[in-house]
């Protein structure tokens, strides 16, 4: 069970599905956001512009983005 924000976020560390945007609120007043899911790393670029799919320099790596590097925020201004 999740009793604080940290434990709630880490409930999604092994999320086995496509990416999900999770927005949460805690009784202590904390609100936050966590991206969860199995997301592959890009070989090149940030995903803002299309790249030629036939070029092997583009595309995806076999490994996934680590949970620690997933976008998240708590108590935004």
N, C-alpha and C positions, 0 to 999 in steps of 0.2 A: 504494500500500500504506500501511497505517496503522502507524506506529511509536510513537506516543504517544497519550495520552488525547485531546488537542485534535484531532489529525488524525482519530481514530476518530469523535468526535462530529460533525465536519464532513462525514464521509462521508454522513451522513443529511440534510444541509442541503437537498438537492434531491429528497428522497424523494417520488416521484410518487403514492403510494398513500394509502389511509386511514391514520389515526393508528395508530402503533405505540408501545408502551412498550418501550424498549430498556434492559436492565440489563447492565452490563459490568464486567469486572475486568481489570486490567493486572498484568504481572509485577512492577511496582514496589510493589504493594500497594494501588493506587488502585482503589476500586470506585465505580460511579456509575450514574446514571439519565439518560436523555434521551427526551423525547417527540419523535417525528418524524412528519411527514405533511403533507398539504395540508388545513389546517384553516381554515375561514372565520371571520372576526371576527363576533361577535355585535353587533347594533345596540344591544341593551339587556340588562341583567342579566348574571349570571355562570353561568347554566345550572343553578342549584340548584333552581329552581322552574319549573313550566310557565307559559308566557305565551300569550295568545290568538294563534293563528296567522293569524287573519283581519285583525289589526291590523298595518298596514304599519310601525308604529313598532317592532315586534318582528321577529325573524327574523335574517337574515344579510346582511352586506355582501358585495359582489362581491370585495373584496380578501381576502387570506389573512393569517394571523398570521405575522409575520416569524420566521425561525428563532431570532434572538437573543432573542425574547420567549417561546419555547417553554420549558415547565418542564424544568429539568435540575438535577442535583446531583452533586457529586463529593466523595468522602471525608466522607460524613455522619457525625455523631457517633453 
